[in-house]
Every structure is written in C-alpha cells, then in structure tokens.
Amino acid sequence: MVETSAALGIIERQTAVLARNFELLHRRTDIHDDLDRAEYLLLRTLDQHGPMDINSLAVCLGLDPSTAGRQVSVLQRGGLVQRAPAPADRRRSIITPTDDGLRRMEVVRERRTESLAALLAGWSQEDLDTLGTMFDRYNRAVAAEYLSEPARDPSGTDISGRGRLATRS
C-alpha cells in the first residue's frame, strides 16, 4: 500500500502539472485561433463517431446537454455543423459536421500533431506508444467514473469505448 500511495502522490502532482502545461501550451501557440478547444473536440468527436444527437454528443464529451447544445449552436452559426431532424423522432436533431467543419478540424489536428512531434522529437517509438496507451487508459477511467451513461450513435450502438481498450490512430 505504501508504494501505491507514493505512486498516487506522484500521479496526483503530475496531473496538476499536466493541466498547467496544457494551459501553457494553449497560451503560447496559435493552434486554436481558428477553432477553440471545445469546437475542435466536438468536431473530432463527430468525425470519429459520425452524426449523433445532442444528448449522445454531450455524453461523449462529458458535458451537460445544454452546454453541448450551445456549442453546437455556435458551430452551426459558423457553418461548421448542420442539424437535421432524426428520422425516427423528428423532435430530436442529428448533428453532422459540414465539409468546411471537417476541413478546419483537420487543419487544427495536423497542427497539433506537428506541435506534439516537435515537442516529443527525442522520444523513442516505444515511449510514444506507452504514453498514448496510458493517456487512453486514463481518459477511459475518467469517462467510466464520471460519464453517466455510455454514448450511443443514432442507431443505439455504444460509442463510448467503455469496456474496451483500443489503440487509436
């Protein structure tokens, strides 16, 4: 238990430093001048999982549906997503990224990837793979603990990733 407590103490401190470093990187780069982080992540989620309703999108992102709805409205005004009535329930809207939204998200993704490549240039492939795996496991643990229900696409398929550890490309 002593080793676990020491390891958890290190992890606790490092997550605080990591959060600060993410803010530092955000302030010192212009990567998110075109799309802010919320817009980028929303578009990334739609790109990865496909069109979905506000509630499913909110669950995927760990947001309140009203917050997700406000973010979608901003993106819709900017022409980056579109809403269409759900075929099975016309009271629900299905959110789909536009071609322009996907193009702008891809530009930000490429710039983020280039920035990470420069920052981690001296790391071995094994270290990069390990960091990616550990971030994935950490993010899945947070989702499992704090997301109230699995995210589902319009067909009802679980898209939250819970219960499976997959390598992302």
N, C-alpha and C positions, 0 to 999 in steps of 0.2 A: 504494500500500500504506500510505503514511503516513496518508492521510485515513481509510482503513478502520480502521487501528489506533486512531486518535483517536476515531472513531465507536464502535468496540467498547469502548473505555475508558469512554466516556460511558454506553453501554448497560449495561455491567457495573455501574458505580456506581449507575445509576438503578434497575436491578433489585434491588439490595440495599436502596435507599431504599424502593422499592415494597413489598418484602416487609415491611419495618419499618412502613410506613404501613398495610398491611393489618392487621397486628397491633394497631397503634394504634387503628384504626377498630373493630376487633373488641372491644378492651378498653373503649372509650368509648361503645359503643352496646349496647342490649339486644336487637338484632335476632335474635341467635341464642340467646336464652334459651329459646325453645320447641323449636327444633331446632338442634343444633350444626352446624358447617360440614360435617362428614362425613355426617351424616344428611341434611342439606339436599341436598348434591351427589348422594348416592346416589338420593334420591327424584327429583331433577331429571333424572338420567340415565335412570331407569326411565320417567319421564313422557315424555321426549323420544324414547327408542328403543323403548319397550314392554318387556313382560316378557322376562326373559332368565335364563340360568343363572348360577351364582356365577362360573364361570371367565370368561364373557363380560363380566359386570359388573366383575370385577377388572381385566380388560384395559382396559375403557373408562375406569376410574378410575385406572389406573396403580398398582394395589395387588396385593399378594400375595393369592392366593385365600383363604388362611386369615384374613387381615385383613378382606377383603370378607365372608367368612362370619361373622366376629364382629360386624361392623357390621350385617349382615342380621339376626343373632340378636337384637341389641338392638332393632332396629326391629320385628321380629316380636313380641317380648315387649310392646312398646308398642302393638301393634295397627296399625302403620303400613305393614307389608308382610305378604304371606302367601306361603307356599311350597306348591307343588303338584308332584307327580311329573311329569316330562316325558313326554309321550305316547309318544315314540319310544324312550326309555330311562328306565325308572322309577327307576333308581339316581340320576339327576340330578334336581335340584329347579329349578323355574322360579319366579323371584321376581317378584311382581306387587305394585304399590302398592295399598293399600286406599283407599277413598274418603276416610277420615279422614287418611291419609298425604298424599294429594294436596291435600286442603283445607289442611292445616297447611303443606305446602311452598309452596302458592300464597300464603298469608299472609306467609310469610318472603320470597318472591320480590317481592311487592308492596312490602314494607317496604324491602327492599334497593334496589329501583328508585326509590322515593321518596327514599331517602337519597342515591343517586347523582344524581338530578335536582337536589336541593338543592345538592350539592357542585359540580356542573358547570353550574349555572344560567347563568353568564355565557358559556358556550362556544357557538360557532356550530354549526349543524347539520352543516356540513362538518367541523369539528373533531371532533364526536362520532362521525360516520361514520368518519373516519380512525382515531380511537382504537379503535373497535370492530373495524375491519379489521385494525389492527396487533396488537391483543390476540389476535384469531382466528389470524392468521398465526403469531405467537409460540407460542401454545398448540399449534398443529398441528405446528410444528417440534419442540417438546419431545416431543410424542406420537410423531412419526416417529422420533426419536432414541432414546427410552427405553422405549417400549412394545414388548414383544417380538413381538407378533403383532396383526393387526387384530382388533378386537372384532367379534363376529358375533351376530346375534339368533338365536333358536331355529331359524329356517328356514335358517340358514347364511349369510345376507346380511351383507356387510361393513357395519358401522355405525360404524366408527372415524372416518370422514371423511377418511382419508388419501387423498392424491392429488387432492383437490378442495377448492377454497377457496369455501365457501358463506357467504352472509350469513345470519346468524341473526336471528330476530325476538325 
